[in-house]
């Protein structure tokens, strides 16, 4: 049987926190409910994430932190996370389906294909999106407890009006991405 891994990420756009990348080889089983994590209710995402961890043939998650994002940029940090999760799968997949249009340099032994909107089209990519999102959301809820007043548990670090207001009022935390314009402007006293 030729194993196929799906790869997706969560958290490329936010102003704070990590980008989380996941790879999943589903294998046999009942995966009919799996789709793009953004289309699922939080309770369904959490339930499906538990099922994926328990029943998938293989899965792996990488958390790429703010410092790395600021050092090499968000695209390169995401691609680096993709390489890490694919190369860490055991058993190794024969081919890899990646959500989006950027192919990570995972090595010649893997056949890689990008799929725009893949988290809705390919269940293995949808499963990866579920793992990535649930891990990142959990991380942001923990940040909410560490940095009261920023409401990370609610907006998950995205540039919502609420988050921008918190950033103006309280300034950036160590988890804010310095390379992202609103945070950089805040540090320079320009975010009004």
C-alpha positions, 0 to 999 in steps of 0.5 A, spaced: 500 500 500 502 506 498 501 511 504 499 518 502 500 524 507 496 530 508 500 537 510 497 543 512 498 549 517 495 553 522 497 560 524 500 564 518 497 570 518 496 572 526 500 577 529 502 573 535 504 566 537 507 560 533 505 557 526 503 550 527 504 545 521 501 537 521 502 531 517 497 525 517 497 519 514 490 516 515 490 509 513 484 505 513 478 507 518 472 511 518 474 519 516 467 521 513 467 527 518 474 530 516 474 536 512 477 543 513 478 545 520 475 552 519 468 549 517 468 545 524 465 547 530 470 547 536 468 541 539 467 537 533 475 539 531 477 537 538 473 530 538 476 529 531 483 531 533 483 525 538 480 520 533 486 522 528 491 521 534 488 515 536 487 511 529 491 514 524 497 510 521 501 516 522 501 523 524 506 529 526 506 536 529 511 541 529 510 548 532 515 554 529 515 559 534 515 567 534 523 567 534 524 563 528 518 566 524 521 573 525 528 570 523 527 567 517 519 570 515 513 566 516 513 563 509 520 560 510 518 558 517 512 554 515 516 550 509 521 548 514 515 546 519 512 542 513 519 539 512 520 537 519 513 533 519 514 530 513 521 527 514 519 525 521 513 521 519 513 513 521 512 510 517 514 514 511 509 516 506 510 514 498 507 521 496 505 528 500 499 532 499 500 539 501 495 544 502 496 551 498 501 552 492 508 552 495 511 545 495 516 544 501 523 541 499 522 535 503 527 530 499 527 527 492 524 520 496 517 523 496 512 525 491 509 532 493 503 535 490 500 542 492 493 542 492 489 549 493 483 548 497 486 541 499 483 541 506 476 541 503 478 536 497 483 531 501 481 528 507 488 527 509 490 534 508 483 536 512 486 531 518 492 535 518 488 542 518 485 539 524 491 537 528 494 544 526 489 548 528 487 544 535 494 544 537 495 552 535 488 554 539 490 550 545 497 554 545 493 560 544 489 559 550 495 558 554 498 564 552 491 567 554 493 565 561 500 567 561 498 574 558 491 577 561 488 582 558 490 580 551 484 575 550 489 571 546 484 565 547 478 569 543 482 572 537 488 567 537 493 572 535 489 574 529 489 582 527 482 583 529 480 590 532 480 587 539 487 585 538 489 591 535 486 595 541 490 591 546 496 591 542 495 599 542 494 599 550 498 594 553 504 593 547 507 587 544 508 581 548 514 576 547 510 572 543 508 578 538 511 577 531 516 583 531 516 582 523 509 583 522 507 591 520 502 592 526 507 589 531 513 593 528 509 599 528 507 599 535 514 598 537 516 604 533 510 608 537 506 609 530 500 604 531 494 609 533 
